[in-house]
Amino acid sequence: MTRVPPALLRHRITVEPYAGEGAYGQQYRHAIPDVPALVDSSPRLVRTADGRQVTATATVIAGPTLDCPPGSRITLPDGRTTTAITVTHHTAPGLPVPACTEVSCE
């Protein structure tokens, strides 16, 4: 399985993986800074895990090992902080296409 070529991941983001709800609200694990990614700020409709249709304001493509469950907090290259709506891991075993993680952000 091949990975997305690092030369295509021109942006750097910070990911704070969602850890669940706690006594004081949403909890996040330690921030992962300087994650190579490709950020597309084009809005598009996505369907959430509970079936709602929402508008994603950004899509992030990163390596296949990105630790970013839905609900994670992401700081984009322009400084804007957003939340991961959906996370999809793309793989194609045996095919010459790169594996990657696609994150739709609100």
C-alpha positions in Angstrom: 0.0 0.0 0.0 1.4 3.4 -0.9 0.9 6.6 1.0 0.0 10.1 -0.2 3.3 11.6 -1.4 4.6 14.1 1.2 5.3 16.7 -1.5 1.5 17.0 -2.0 0.8 17.7 1.7 1.8 21.4 1.6 -0.1 22.7 4.6 0.5 22.2 8.4 -2.3 21.7 10.8 -2.7 21.0 14.5 -5.0 18.2 15.7 -6.4 17.8 19.2 -7.9 14.3 19.1 -11.4 14.1 20.7 -11.4 12.0 23.9 -15.1 12.1 24.9 -17.2 14.0 27.3 -16.1 14.8 30.9 -17.4 16.6 33.9 -16.4 19.9 32.3 -17.6 19.3 28.7 -15.6 18.0 25.8 -12.2 16.5 26.5 -9.2 16.4 24.1 -5.9 14.5 24.2 -2.6 16.3 23.8 -2.3 18.4 20.6 -0.4 17.0 17.7 1.3 20.0 16.1 2.7 20.4 12.6 0.8 17.6 10.9 1.4 17.6 7.1 -1.9 18.0 5.2 -3.6 19.3 2.1 -6.5 21.7 3.1 -9.3 22.5 0.7 -11.5 25.4 1.9 -14.3 24.8 -0.5 -17.7 24.3 1.2 -19.6 21.0 0.5 -22.4 19.0 1.9 -21.6 15.9 4.1 -23.7 13.5 6.0 -22.8 13.0 9.7 -22.8 9.7 11.5 -26.4 10.4 12.8 -27.7 11.1 9.3 -27.8 14.9 9.3 -26.7 16.8 6.3 -24.3 19.7 7.2 -22.0 22.0 5.3 -18.3 21.3 5.7 -16.3 24.5 5.4 -13.0 22.6 4.9 -11.7 19.2 3.8 -8.3 18.0 5.1 -6.3 15.2 3.4 -3.5 13.7 5.5 -1.5 10.5 5.9 -3.3 7.2 6.6 -2.2 7.1 10.2 -3.8 10.5 11.3 -5.3 10.2 14.8 -8.4 12.4 14.3 -11.7 10.9 15.5 -14.9 12.8 14.7 -15.3 15.7 17.2 -11.5 16.5 17.2 -10.4 20.1 17.2 -8.3 21.1 14.2 -6.4 24.4 13.7 -6.1 25.1 10.0 -3.1 27.0 8.4 -5.0 30.3 8.4 -5.4 30.0 12.2 -9.1 29.1 12.2 -10.1 26.4 14.7 -12.7 23.9 13.5 -14.2 20.6 14.4 -14.0 17.3 12.5 -17.4 16.2 11.3 -16.5 13.0 9.4 -13.3 11.0 9.1 -12.7 8.6 6.2 -9.7 6.3 5.8 -9.1 5.6 2.1 -7.3 2.4 1.3 -7.1 0.2 -1.8 -5.0 -2.9 -1.0 -3.4 -4.2 -4.1 -4.1 -1.1 -6.2 -1.5 1.5 -7.1 -3.4 4.4 -5.4 -2.3 6.2 -2.2 -3.8 5.5 1.2 -4.9 8.7 3.0 -7.3 10.1 5.7 -10.0 12.6 4.6 -11.5 14.8 7.3 -14.5 17.0 6.7 -14.6 20.0 9.1 -17.4 22.3 10.1 
